[in-house]
Amino acid sequence: GTFCFMYTSAPYALAVLLTVALIVYAVRLKASRERDAERMRSERARYESESAARGEFAAQQRRLVTASVRYEVLRRDNFRCVICGASAKNGAVLHVDHILPVSKGGTSEMANLRTLCDRCNLGKGSKIE
């Protein structure tokens, strides 16, 4: 015959209903987790693609700072750190620094380059001053 809850005991009927509810919950939870995992894979792929593009841009900009460009920046800044005034005569190691870091979209144009001593440059990191 057909199954009918009214001819079964209440505890058995309750157990069947709870089992069905748990199965439905488990199926929905699995589907939700699969959607979340797919969204995370998609976001990770997009981030990795954008990150690779940013990395290539930064590498390209750094390659543009040739020895002759470095020399021109140092000469323009009178071979002194533009922040503290230190020079190689004082024992400072001079760096050519991007004012707007390439990691933040800065370019290697002369207007975005400056001379910093190692202490001022290493303390700055990728911050924008």
C-alpha positions in Angstrom: 0.0 0.0 0.0 0.8 3.6 0.1 2.7 5.1 3.0 0.7 7.4 5.2 1.9 9.2 8.2 -1.5 8.9 10.0 -1.0 5.1 10.2 2.5 5.3 11.7 3.7 6.2 15.1 4.4 9.9 15.8 8.0 9.4 16.7 8.7 7.5 13.5 6.9 10.1 11.4 9.0 12.8 13.2 12.2 10.9 12.5 11.3 10.6 8.8 10.5 14.3 8.5 13.7 15.3 10.3 15.7 13.0 8.0 14.2 14.6 4.9 14.8 18.1 6.3 18.5 17.2 7.0 18.9 15.8 3.5 17.4 18.9 2.0 19.7 21.1 4.2 22.8 19.1 3.3 22.0 19.3 -0.5 21.5 23.1 -0.2 24.6 23.5 1.9 26.7 21.5 -0.6 25.4 23.6 -3.5 26.1 26.8 -1.6 29.7 25.7 -0.8 30.2 24.8 -4.5 29.0 28.2 -5.6 31.3 29.9 -3.0 34.3 27.8 -4.1 33.6 28.6 -7.8 33.4 32.3 -6.9 36.6 32.1 -5.0 38.4 30.4 -7.9 37.1 33.1 -10.3 38.2 35.9 -8.0 41.6 34.3 -7.5 42.1 33.9 -11.2 41.1 37.5 -11.8 43.4 38.7 -9.0 46.3 36.6 -10.3 45.8 38.0 -13.8 45.7 41.6 -12.6 48.7 40.9 -10.3 50.7 39.6 -13.2 49.8 42.7 -15.3 50.9 45.0 -12.4 54.1 43.0 -11.9 54.9 43.3 -15.6 54.2 47.1 -15.6 56.5 47.5 -12.5 59.3 45.5 -14.1 59.0 47.4 -17.3 59.1 50.7 -15.5 62.2 49.7 -13.5 64.0 48.6 -16.7 63.5 52.1 -18.0 65.8 53.5 -15.3 69.0 52.8 -17.1 72.5 53.8 -16.0 72.3 57.0 -18.0 68.9 57.9 -16.5 70.3 57.3 -13.0 73.2 59.5 -13.7 71.0 62.3 -15.0 68.8 62.1 -11.8 71.9 62.1 -9.5 73.4 65.1 -11.5 70.1 67.0 -11.4 69.9 66.6 -7.6 73.6 67.6 -7.2 74.5 64.1 -6.0 72.7 64.7 -2.7 69.7 63.1 -1.0 66.8 65.4 -1.6 65.4 64.7 1.9 68.4 64.9 4.3 71.1 66.4 2.0 73.6 63.5 2.6 76.1 62.8 -0.2 78.6 60.2 -1.1 81.3 62.5 0.4 79.6 61.9 3.8 79.6 58.1 3.2 76.0 57.9 2.1 75.0 55.4 -0.5 72.7 57.2 -3.0 69.7 55.6 -4.6 67.4 56.8 -7.5 63.9 56.5 -6.0 60.4 56.6 -7.6 58.4 59.3 -5.8 55.2 57.5 -6.7 56.3 53.9 -6.4 55.8 51.7 -9.5 53.9 49.3 -7.3 51.3 52.1 -7.0 51.3 53.0 -10.7 54.2 55.4 -10.8 56.3 55.7 -14.0 60.0 56.1 -14.6 59.8 59.7 -16.0 62.4 62.1 -14.7 59.7 64.1 -12.9 58.9 60.9 -10.8 62.5 60.2 -9.9 64.6 61.6 -7.2 67.9 61.0 -5.3 67.7 59.5 -1.8 70.3 58.2 0.5 70.0 54.6 1.6 68.7 55.5 5.0 65.9 57.7 3.7 65.0 55.3 0.9 64.9 52.2 2.9 62.9 53.9 5.7 60.4 55.0 3.1 59.6 51.6 1.5 56.7 51.8 -0.9 55.1 54.7 0.9 54.2 57.8 -1.0 55.7 61.0 0.4 
